[in-house]
Amino acid sequence: MKKRALVSVSDKTGIVDFCRRLAACGFEIVSTGGTAKTLQEAGLSVVGISEITGFPECLDGRVKTLHPAVHAGLLAMRSNPEHMAQLEKLGINTIDVVVVNLYPFKATVSKPGVSFADAVENIDIGGPTMLRAAAKNYQDVAVVVDPKDYERVLSELEGGGIALETKRYLQYKVFAHTAAYDSMISNYLAAQLGIRFPDTVTFSYEKAQDMRYGENPHQGASYYTEEFVRAGSLSKAKQLWGKELSYNNINDANGALELVKEFSEPCVVASKHANPCGVGVGKTIHEAYVKAYESDPVSIFGGILAINGIVDKETAEEIHKIFIEIVIAEGYTEEALAILETKKNIRLLELPDIRARRERDAYDMKKVYGGLLVQDYDETLFDEKDVKVVTKRAPTEAEMRALLFNWKVVKYTKSNAIVIGLEDRTTGIGMGQTNRIWAAQQAIAHAGDKAKGSVMASDAFFPFPDCVEECVKAGITAIIQPGGSIRDQLSIDACDEAGIAMIFVGQRHFRH
């Protein structure tokens, strides 16, 4: 039988050279539609698919390779005499190499305003069927779905034949590819129906990079990005300077990035171990940075900065004074880059759309051993209709601004969480404690003298009045918390006795 290759690709990168070298190895090239035209225009001899099937392409190209002359040629086991005898009787030639990649469903649904009909029309049927058939018969058919594998396949062919190990690798690539393709389609269709939590859920991610190690040096790790990379996400950031990001770098930077998106004014978030350690806002990025730094000059060392504006020379000079792992910012002036790039161990990331908020169809997911927790992102701060002043004294306008500022910060602080601060900066943060009083004491201790005149935000209700009692001793003037404890009145009474204003917002922000 003739050596035959079937080629039908949407991504035509490198396909002409690939087929020219296939032909030089004695392969007859069979092709379809636009791929055949591309190869013929390059001067290659091509057999049209209809010449193989004896049947014209029909239904606007929906049916062309779905035919026994194709699939018998793919699925016949060369070591099975009965299979080969049937092919000979039917006059069907084997197909030894398949080169297929699929209709661009991802590109189609990424277009603004794409219609449902256009999306469905770009669901490939014949392509996945050929890929799966060829991959099932991997020992006899080399199936290539990724242009990155062209050179490996050709070099082995030109050297005498494709190794079985390579064929098994190509088989794996096919099923990984078709699984991701089907996952993308099913998720799109679920979204069209408004199904948020389907009975069966699949997600597809693409490897962005391997890492030297994971959370600790003895753990292997890789970083994967969503197929549809979202605006304002860390996956969209461009690294301008420094060595590769580590597992911890990415996790920690994401925490800082999520918080900085809460602010429309110039803001700098300093983060450590995915928790904020200092947050400042100002009229300029420099002013915001100074406030964030002064919030906790100790913890910021070796931390991560998320900056929702352009880093200028003045700000870069301040950052240069200490060790910072990562700066992720909207951009940098040339003078700022020149200053920061003198530091060997800093990583500089640029994210022009850093202010972009999360898309509504995004999931918040946590892997647990043997399962996956999936939820909506915590998108809101509170519902204004639920806000209540519960003390005799209402907060002043300045206190309300401070309460709102610190409420944004506590939302992104690991529970149990307490944040104290002013209207433009944090002064103390307590996070990750096993009880709320320890979180309050930690925040107050970090603030020191700066606690006096600050306000307090708590991510969940006060189960006892002990947190209020700590506020009284520290000179804190107002409190924002969800409310909802059966002992709320004890905390309200303690506030009234001390002249502290307190508001309930009716919504907690646990973060684990």
C-alpha positions in Angstrom: 0.0 0.0 0.0 1.0 3.6 -0.5 2.5 5.6 2.4 -0.3 8.2 2.9 -0.6 11.2 5.1 -3.9 13.0 5.7 -3.5 16.7 6.4 -6.3 19.1 7.5 -5.4 22.1 9.7 -6.9 25.3 10.8 -3.5 26.5 12.2 -1.3 26.4 9.1 1.9 27.3 10.8 4.8 25.4 9.2 2.4 23.1 7.3 3.9 23.7 3.9 7.4 22.8 4.9 6.1 19.8 6.9 4.3 18.4 3.9 7.1 19.1 1.5 9.4 17.0 3.7 6.7 14.3 4.1 6.5 14.1 0.3 10.3 13.7 0.1 9.9 10.7 2.4 7.6 9.1 -0.1 4.2 10.1 1.4 1.2 10.8 -0.7 -0.5 13.9 0.7 -4.3 13.8 1.1 -6.0 17.0 2.2 -9.2 19.0 2.4 -10.6 22.5 1.7 -8.4 25.4 2.7 -5.4 23.2 3.6 -5.4 21.5 0.2 -5.5 25.0 -1.5 -2.6 26.2 0.6 -0.4 23.2 -0.2 -1.3 23.3 -3.9 -0.4 27.0 -4.1 3.0 26.1 -2.6 3.5 23.7 -5.5 2.8 20.5 -3.7 0.9 17.6 -5.2 -2.3 16.9 -3.2 -5.0 14.3 -3.5 -8.4 15.7 -2.6 -10.4 13.9 0.1 -13.2 13.3 -2.3 -10.9 11.3 -4.5 -10.4 9.0 -1.6 -14.0 8.7 -0.4 -15.6 8.8 -3.8 -18.1 11.2 -2.3 -18.2 15.0 -2.6 -17.7 17.3 0.4 -21.2 18.4 1.3 -23.3 20.4 3.7 -21.0 23.5 3.4 -18.0 21.3 4.3 -19.7 19.8 7.4 -19.2 16.3 5.9 -16.0 15.4 4.2 -13.8 13.1 6.2 -16.6 11.2 8.0 -16.4 8.2 5.7 -15.3 4.5 5.9 -12.5 5.1 3.3 -10.9 7.4 5.8 -11.7 5.7 9.1 -11.0 2.2 8.0 -7.6 3.5 6.8 -7.0 4.9 10.2 -8.2 2.1 12.4 -7.0 -1.0 10.6 -4.4 -2.8 12.7 -1.5 -3.6 10.4 -0.7 -6.7 12.5 -4.2 -8.1 12.1 -4.4 -10.2 8.8 -8.2 -10.0 8.7 -8.1 -6.2 8.9 -5.6 -6.0 6.1 -7.6 -8.4 4.0 -10.7 -6.4 4.4 -9.0 -3.2 3.4 -7.7 -5.0 0.2 -11.1 -6.3 -0.6 -12.7 -2.9 -0.1 -10.0 -1.1 -2.0 -9.0 1.1 0.9 -5.5 2.3 1.5 -4.1 2.7 5.0 -3.4 6.2 6.4 0.0 6.3 8.2 0.3 9.9 9.3 -2.5 12.3 10.4 -1.9 16.0 10.8 -5.0 17.7 12.2 -5.8 20.7 14.3 -9.3 21.9 15.0 -11.7 24.7 14.1 -10.8 27.8 16.1 -13.6 27.6 18.6 -11.6 29.6 21.2 -10.8 32.4 18.8 -14.5 32.5 17.6 -16.1 32.8 21.1 -13.4 35.4 22.2 -14.7 37.8 19.6 -16.9 40.6 21.0 -20.6 40.0 20.2 -20.1 36.6 18.6 -23.5 34.9 18.0 -24.5 31.5 19.4 -24.9 30.3 15.8 -21.4 31.3 14.9 -20.0 29.6 18.0 -21.8 26.4 17.3 -20.8 26.4 13.6 -17.1 26.5 14.8 -17.5 23.2 16.7 -15.3 20.7 14.8 -16.8 17.3 14.3 -14.6 15.5 11.7 -11.3 16.7 13.1 -11.7 15.2 16.6 -13.1 12.0 15.1 -10.0 11.6 12.9 -7.7 12.5 15.8 -9.3 10.0 18.2 -9.4 7.2 15.6 -5.7 7.7 14.7 -4.7 7.9 18.3 -6.6 4.7 19.2 -4.4 3.0 16.5 -1.3 4.7 17.7 1.0 1.8 17.0 0.4 2.1 13.3 -0.5 5.8 12.8 1.4 8.8 13.9 -1.1 11.6 14.7 0.2 15.1 15.0 -2.0 17.8 16.6 0.6 20.4 17.6 2.9 22.2 15.2 5.6 22.1 17.9 5.9 18.4 17.2 6.5 18.6 13.5 10.2 18.6 13.7 10.4 15.6 16.0 8.1 13.6 13.7 10.0 14.6 10.6 13.5 14.0 12.0 12.4 10.4 13.0 10.8 9.7 9.7 13.8 11.0 7.8 16.0 8.8 10.1 14.1 5.6 9.2 10.8 5.6 11.1 8.8 7.0 14.0 9.6 5.4 17.3 6.8 3.7 19.3 7.6 6.0 22.2 7.0 9.0 20.0 3.7 7.6 18.8 2.5 7.1 22.3 3.5 10.6 23.2 1.5 11.9 20.2 -1.4 9.7 21.3 -1.4 11.4 24.7 -1.2 14.9 23.0 -4.4 14.1 21.0 -6.5 13.1 24.0 -5.2 16.0 26.0 -6.1 18.3 23.1 -9.6 17.0 22.4 -10.4 16.9 26.2 -9.5 20.6 26.5 -11.5 21.3 23.3 -14.6 19.6 24.6 -14.2 21.2 28.0 -14.1 24.6 26.4 -17.3 23.9 24.4 -19.2 22.5 27.3 -18.3 25.4 29.6 -19.4 27.8 26.8 -22.7 26.0 26.4 -23.3 25.9 30.2 -22.7 29.7 30.4 -25.2 30.2 27.6 -27.8 28.4 29.7 -26.9 30.2 32.9 -25.7 27.0 34.6 -23.2 28.1 37.2 -22.6 24.8 39.0 -23.1 21.9 36.6 -23.4 18.2 37.7 -20.1 17.5 36.0 -17.5 20.2 35.7 -14.3 20.3 33.6 -11.7 23.1 33.4 -8.9 23.3 30.9 -5.6 25.1 31.7 -2.4 25.5 29.6 1.0 25.3 31.1 2.7 28.7 31.3 5.9 27.6 32.9 7.6 24.9 35.0 8.9 26.1 38.3 12.1 25.2 40.1 10.0 24.0 43.0 6.7 24.5 44.7 5.7 26.0 48.1 8.8 24.3 49.5 12.0 23.1 47.8 11.1 19.4 47.9 7.8 19.9 46.0 7.6 20.0 42.2 5.4 22.6 40.6 4.1 24.2 37.4 2.0 27.2 36.7 -1.0 26.9 34.4 -3.2 29.6 33.0 -6.8 29.5 31.9 -7.4 29.1 28.2 -9.3 32.4 28.1 -6.8 34.7 29.9 -8.8 37.3 31.7 -8.1 41.0 31.6 -6.3 42.3 34.7 -5.1 38.9 35.8 -1.6 37.9 36.7 -1.4 35.7 33.6 -1.7 38.9 31.5 1.3 40.5 33.2 4.5 41.0 31.2 7.7 40.5 33.2 10.2 43.3 32.4 13.0 42.4 34.8 14.2 39.7 37.2 14.4 35.9 37.4 11.4 33.7 36.9 8.5 33.9 39.3 8.3 31.1 41.9 5.2 29.3 43.1 5.0 31.5 46.2 5.6 34.6 44.2 2.6 34.0 42.0 0.3 33.1 44.9 1.3 36.1 47.0 1.2 38.5 44.0 -2.3 37.4 43.2 -3.5 38.4 46.7 -2.0 41.9 46.4 -3.5 42.2 42.9 -7.0 41.3 44.0 -6.9 43.9 46.8 -5.5 46.8 44.7 -8.5 46.4 42.3 -10.8 47.6 45.0 -9.4 51.1 44.8 -10.0 53.7 42.1 -7.6 56.3 43.5 -3.8 55.9 43.4 -3.1 52.9 45.6 -0.2 50.8 46.7 -0.7 47.4 48.4 2.2 45.8 50.2 1.6 42.1 50.6 3.4 39.2 52.4 2.4 35.5 52.2 -0.8 36.5 50.4 -1.9 38.9 53.2 -1.8 42.7 53.0 0.8 44.2 55.4 0.4 47.8 54.4 -2.1 49.7 52.2 -2.0 53.3 51.3 -3.9 55.7 48.9 -3.0 59.2 47.9 -3.1 61.9 45.3 0.0 60.3 43.7 1.5 56.8 43.6 4.5 58.1 45.5 2.2 59.4 48.3 0.4 56.1 48.4 3.6 54.1 48.5 5.0 56.1 51.5 1.7 55.5 53.4 1.8 51.8 52.6 5.4 51.5 53.7 4.9 53.4 56.9 2.0 51.1 57.7 4.4 48.3 58.5 8.1 49.0 57.6 9.1 45.6 59.0 6.8 43.3 57.2 7.1 45.0 53.8 10.7 43.8 53.6 10.9 40.9 51.1 7.2 41.6 50.2 5.2 42.3 47.1 3.9 45.6 45.8 0.8 46.0 43.7 0.4 49.5 42.3 -2.5 50.7 40.2 -0.6 53.4 38.4 2.7 54.3 36.8 5.8 53.9 39.0 7.8 57.1 38.6 11.4 58.1 39.5 10.5 59.4 42.9 8.6 56.2 43.9 11.3 54.0 42.4 13.9 55.7 44.5 11.9 54.8 47.7 11.3 51.2 46.6 15.0 50.9 45.9 15.9 51.5 49.5 14.6 48.1 50.7 14.4 44.5 49.5 11.2 43.9 47.5 10.5 40.6 45.8 8.0 41.8 43.2 6.5 45.0 41.9 3.4 44.6 39.7 2.2 47.9 38.3 0.3 49.5 35.5 3.6 50.7 34.1 6.9 52.3 34.8 8.7 55.4 33.5 12.1 54.9 31.9 13.8 56.6 34.9 12.0 54.3 37.3 13.1 51.2 35.3 16.7 52.4 35.2 16.6 52.7 39.0 14.9 49.4 39.8 16.8 47.3 37.3 20.0 48.0 39.3 18.5 45.6 41.9 19.4 42.0 40.8 16.7 40.2 42.9 13.7 42.3 42.2 11.0 41.2 39.7 9.2 43.9 37.8 5.8 43.0 36.2 3.8 45.3 34.0 0.0 45.0 33.8 -1.6 47.8 31.8 -5.1 46.7 32.6 -4.4 46.2 36.3 -7.6 48.0 37.3 -9.8 45.6 35.4 -12.3 43.9 37.7 -13.0 40.2 37.7 -15.5 38.9 35.1 -18.8 37.6 36.5 -18.4 34.2 35.1 -15.1 33.5 36.9 -14.9 30.9 39.6 -13.1 30.9 43.0 -11.7 27.4 43.4 -9.8 25.5 46.1 -8.4 22.1 45.7 -8.9 19.7 48.6 -7.5 16.1 48.6 -9.9 14.1 46.5 -12.2 17.0 45.5 -12.6 20.5 44.4 -14.5 23.4 46.1 -16.0 25.8 43.6 -17.8 29.1 44.5 -18.6 32.5 43.2 -16.0 35.1 43.9 -16.7 37.4 46.8 -17.5 40.4 44.6 -19.3 42.8 47.0 -18.3 44.9 50.0 -21.8 45.1 51.4 -25.4 46.0 50.4 -26.1 49.6 51.4 -29.6 48.7 52.5 -28.1 46.5 55.2 -25.8 49.1 56.7 -27.0 50.1 60.2 -25.5 52.4 62.8 -26.1 50.4 66.0 -24.5 52.7 68.5 -25.8 55.9 70.1 -23.0 57.8 68.3 -22.9 57.7 64.5 -19.5 57.7 62.7 -18.3 61.1 61.5 -17.8 61.6 57.7 -14.1 61.1 58.2 -14.7 57.9 60.2 -17.0 56.6 57.5 -14.3 57.1 54.9 -11.9 55.3 57.1 -14.3 52.5 57.8 -14.9 51.9 54.1 -11.2 52.0 53.4 -10.3 49.4 56.0 -13.3 47.2 55.2 -11.9 46.8 51.7 -8.6 45.7 53.2 -10.0 43.3 55.7 -11.9 41.6 52.9 -8.6 40.4 51.5 -7.0 39.4 54.8 -6.9 35.8 55.9 -9.5 35.0 58.7 -9.8 35.6 61.5 -8.9 39.1 60.4 -8.8 42.5 62.0 -7.6 45.7 60.2 -7.2 49.0 61.8 -6.3 52.2 60.1 -7.2 55.7 58.9 -9.0 56.9 55.8 -5.9 56.6 53.6 -3.7 53.9 55.1 -3.7 50.9 57.4 -2.0 51.2 60.7 -2.2 47.6 61.9 -3.3 44.2 60.5 -4.0 41.0 62.4 -4.7 37.9 60.3 -5.0 34.2 60.3 -5.7 33.8 64.0 -7.7 31.0 65.6 -9.8 33.5 67.5 -10.8 37.1 66.9 -9.4 38.6 70.1 -5.9 37.5 69.1 -6.4 39.1 65.7 -7.4 42.3 67.3 -4.5 42.3 69.8 -2.1 41.5 66.9 -3.4 44.4 64.8 -3.2 46.8 67.7 0.2 45.7 68.7 1.5 46.2 65.2 0.0 49.7 65.1 1.5 50.8 68.4 0.9 54.5 69.0 -0.7 54.8 65.6 -3.7 52.8 66.8 -5.0 55.9 68.7 -7.5 57.6 66.4 -7.7 54.7 64.0 -10.9 52.7 63.1 -11.3 49.0 63.2 -12.7 46.5 60.6 -13.5 42.9 61.4 -14.2 40.3 58.7 -16.9 38.6 60.9 -19.0 39.4 63.9 -17.7 39.8 67.5 -18.8 36.8 69.5 -17.8 38.7 72.7 -17.2 42.3 73.8 -13.5 41.6 74.3 -12.5 43.1 70.9 -14.4 46.4 71.8 -12.6 46.4 75.2 -9.2 46.3 73.3 -10.4 49.1 71.1 -11.2 51.2 74.1 -7.6 50.7 75.6 -6.0 51.5 72.2 -8.0 54.7 71.5 -9.8 53.3 68.4 -12.8 55.5 67.6 -15.1 53.5 65.3 -15.8 49.9 64.2 -17.2 48.3 61.1 -18.3 44.6 61.3 -21.0 42.3 59.9 -23.1 41.9 63.1 -25.1 38.8 63.6 -23.9 37.4 66.9 -26.4 36.4 69.6 -24.2 38.6 71.8 -24.2 41.7 69.6 -25.8 43.8 72.3 -22.8 43.3 74.6 -20.5 44.8 72.0 -22.9 47.6 71.3 -23.2 48.4 75.0 -19.4 48.4 75.4 -19.1 50.8 72.4 -21.8 53.1 73.8 -20.1 53.3 77.2 -16.8 54.3 75.5 -18.3 56.6 72.9 -17.2 54.4 70.0 -19.3 54.5 66.9 -20.1 51.1 65.4 -21.9 50.1 62.2 -23.1 46.7 61.0 -23.1 45.9 57.3 -24.7 42.4 57.4 -22.1 40.7 55.3 -19.0 38.9 56.4 -15.8 38.3 54.4 -14.2 35.1 55.5 -11.0 34.3 53.6 -9.3 31.0 54.1 
